[in-house]
């Protein structure tokens, strides 16, 4: 069983499961808070399961949003049982496969095109990247590690390593901005 955060992962994984005739159940959570709720339930039944979620450490996010996303990730890790494996797409699945930012209303259409277009080499490359993650999670090939920008979360420090650089950049930018405001205010007073 795997719990995925969004529609893109759900559609892709369901396709690979059906195509191969595997007995794997995919649950679409539609958010990290729901992932946490599902983990609590699955842990009550000592269920072996996997999690795939977006890290959401997007460079366009401001400091409070990054901190909130980091907290959401830590909340997922805090619920990890011994039989649970957690995987992340950095910053999200669409960008991790090289697609870039996709508006929410285009994600389902885009993933269907990626999964079913056997002619466009770009879509084939995207599908292969998703399939490699799928194969790694379920140990379907002798792949030794995940390719960047996908990651298996082994310890909570893994999240820290994904957020700290962005959070420190944001702090430096805020400090430069506040210094500029203070300089401008002191010039006005003179």
C-alpha positions, -999 to +999 in steps of 0.1 A: +000+000+000+012+035-008-003+068+003+004+096-022-002+133-018-016+143-051-035+135-083-003+133-104+012+105-083-021+087-080-028+086-117+007+075-126+010+048-099-024+034-107-014+031-143+018+013-135+000-011-111-027-019-136-002-023-165+018-048-145-011-065-128+003-058-093-017-061-061-008-026-046-034-002-033-029+035-038-045+061-015-047+097-027-045+119+003-046+154-013-025+170+013+000+164+041-025+168+069-046+140+054-014+119+050-009+123+088-045+112+095-041+082+073-008+073+089-024+073+124-051+049+112-026+026+093-003+025+124-032+013+145-034-017+124+003-023+121+001-020+084+032-019+062+029+011+038+048+037+019+044+074+017+052+096-013+048+133-008+060+166-022+086+183-001+073+217-012+105+235-006+099+257-036+123+286-039+094+309-047+079+303-013+083+330+014+098+322+048+065+315+067+053+292+039+086+273+039+085+269+077+049+256+075+059+231+048+089+220+069+066+215+099+042+195+077+071+172+066+082+168+102+047+158+112+047+130+086+081+118+098+069+118+134+042+093+126+066+069+108+065+033+121+092+007+117+076-007+087+069+026+069+091+041+042+088+078+033+098+092+000+097+128-012+096+147-045+118+178-044+101+203-045+072+184-061+067+156-086+062+178-116+094+197-110+113+166-099+107+149-133+117+181-151+082+193-161+084+226-142+055+243-125+021+230-137-011+248-127-034+227-105-061+227-132-037+212-157-021+185-136-045+156-144-045+164-182-007+166-181-002+133-163-025+115-186-005+128-216+027+117-199+014+083-192-002+076-226+018+095-252+042+070-267+055+094-294+067+126-278+102+119-264+098+145-237+067+128-223+085+094-225+114+108-205+090+122-178+072+088-177+105+070-173+115+092-144+082+085-126+085+048-134+120+047-119+106+061-086+078+036-087+102+007-093+125+019-065+097+022-039+084-012-046+118-028-052+109-039-087+144-035-101+179-037-088+181+001-085+204+010-056+192+045-050+168+071-060+178+097-085+178+133-075+155+152-070+137+123-053+147+113-018+140+086+007+135+102+041+156+080+065+157+105+094+141+138+102+174+156+095+168+148+058+140+174+058+162+199+076+188+196+049+161+203+023+148+234+040+177+251+058+194+265+027+162+282+015+153+294+050+187+310+055+185+327+021+151+341+030+165+353+064+194+371+046+170+387+021+147+399+050+177+413+068+189+432+037+154+445+032+150+457+068+185+473+067+175+491+036+142+503+052+161+515+083+187+534+062+158+550+042+140+559+074+172+575+089+177+596+058+141+609+061+147+619+097+179+639+087 
